[in-house]
Amino acid sequence: MSSTNGNKIERDEYPTPIPTVEALLSKLTLKHNDTFLEPCRGSRNIFDRIDLPEEQKFWAEINEGVDYLNTSFSQKDVIITNPPFSLTIEFLRKSLSELAPNGTLAYLQRVNFLGSKCRVDFWAEIGFPNKTPVIIPRPRFVNGGSDSCEYMWMIWDKGNRFEIERGISHLISK
Ligand SMILES: C[S@@+](CC[C@H](N)C(=O)[O-])C[C@H]1O[C@@H](n2cnc3c(N)ncnc32)[C@H](O)[C@@H]1O
């Protein structure tokens, strides 16, 4: 997608491919009064597919003048995004702090984000996601060129809204 092929798009503007969004959302059951946040909605590929009344849906997007990292949100029940990968740690810390006690959080990421010496302390601090479906086939990002990394949805599903096995599993997209 970005650093793996040497090309980098400003602000990591890589919309999540629609089949990748739909595969995830096909496993999601929302409660009628859930509130939802998309921290960087970009081209709205996730935001527009969340089946809740508009007044229960919240968003940030730096290109629309709302910097997520500088904007406070009240607690939300469901937070789903594909963040700018260069800011994943900052985004995740903020999203976890804004998640309701029985909330559900899903972030798209490369599988190798789970490793790396530099993230050992980070993972010890925030705790691993309890569901990590690896996306099959590997998503292809517009303008991203070829990318040999595997991707997953990292899910902290305290509210048990995703019908996805705990631990590592596969999520097949069409
Ligand atoms: C990888 S794209 C994903 C967009 C969208 N979440 C999706 O799934 O299609 C990352 C998005 O983050 C936005 N962005 C970057 N830094 C941001 C920030 N500090 N606050 C809010 N949005 C930001 C970019 O403009 C871009 O639209």
Ligand as a Chemical Component Dictionary entry (heavy atoms), coordinates in Angstrom:
data_LIG
# 
_chem_comp.id                   LIG 
_chem_comp.type                 NON-POLYMER 
_chem_comp.pdbx_formal_charge   0 
_chem_comp.three_letter_code    LIG 
# 
loop_
_chem_comp_atom.comp_id 
_chem_comp_atom.atom_id 
_chem_comp_atom.alt_atom_id 
_chem_comp_atom.type_symbol 
_chem_comp_atom.charge 
_chem_comp_atom.model_Cartn_x 
_chem_comp_atom.model_Cartn_y 
_chem_comp_atom.model_Cartn_z 
_chem_comp_atom.pdbx_ordinal 
LIG C1  C1  C 0  -6.166  5.106  4.574  1  
LIG S1  S1  S 1  -7.286  6.450  4.306  2  
LIG C2  C2  C 0  -8.791  5.666  4.774  3  
LIG C3  C3  C 0  -10.022 6.488  4.619  4  
LIG C4  C4  C 0  -11.296 5.795  5.184  5  
LIG N1  N1  N 0  -11.173 5.572  6.607  6  
LIG C5  C5  C 0  -11.558 4.470  4.480  7  
LIG O1  O1  O 0  -11.578 3.454  5.163  8  
LIG O2  O2  O -1 -11.735 4.459  3.250  9  
LIG C6  C6  C 0  -6.828  7.480  5.684  10 
LIG C7  C7  C 0  -7.605  8.795  5.800  11 
LIG O3  O3  O 0  -7.147  9.492  6.960  12 
LIG C8  C8  C 0  -7.227  10.884 6.726  13 
LIG N2  N2  N 0  -6.427  11.524 7.771  14 
LIG C9  C9  C 0  -5.068  11.602 7.851  15 
LIG N3  N3  N 0  -4.702  12.218 9.001  16 
LIG C10 C10 C 0  -5.858  12.523 9.659  17 
LIG C11 C11 C 0  -6.154  13.151 10.908 18 
LIG N4  N4  N 0  -5.180  13.599 11.724 19 
LIG N5  N5  N 0  -7.447  13.292 11.273 20 
LIG C12 C12 C 0  -8.450  12.868 10.458 21 
LIG N6  N6  N 0  -8.235  12.283 9.255  22 
LIG C13 C13 C 0  -6.959  12.097 8.871  23 
LIG C14 C14 C 0  -6.752  11.005 5.290  24 
LIG O4  O4  O 0  -7.126  12.216 4.706  25 
LIG C15 C15 C 0  -7.423  9.784  4.645  26 
LIG O5  O5  O 0  -8.709  10.124 4.151  27 
# 
loop_
_chem_comp_bond.comp_id 
_chem_comp_bond.atom_id_1 
_chem_comp_bond.atom_id_2 
_chem_comp_bond.value_order 
_chem_comp_bond.pdbx_ordinal 
LIG C1  S1  SING 1  
LIG S1  C2  SING 2  
LIG S1  C6  SING 3  
LIG C2  C3  SING 4  
LIG C3  C4  SING 5  
LIG C4  N1  SING 6  
LIG C4  C5  SING 7  
LIG C5  O1  DOUB 8  
LIG C5  O2  SING 9  
LIG C6  C7  SING 10 
LIG C7  O3  SING 11 
LIG C7  C15 SING 12 
LIG O3  C8  SING 13 
LIG C8  N2  SING 14 
LIG C8  C14 SING 15 
LIG N2  C9  SING 16 
LIG N2  C13 SING 17 
LIG C9  N3  DOUB 18 
LIG N3  C10 SING 19 
LIG C10 C11 SING 20 
LIG C10 C13 DOUB 21 
LIG C11 N4  SING 22 
LIG C11 N5  DOUB 23 
LIG N5  C12 SING 24 
LIG C12 N6  DOUB 25 
LIG N6  C13 SING 26 
LIG C14 O4  SING 27 
LIG C14 C15 SING 28 
LIG C15 O5  SING 29 
# 
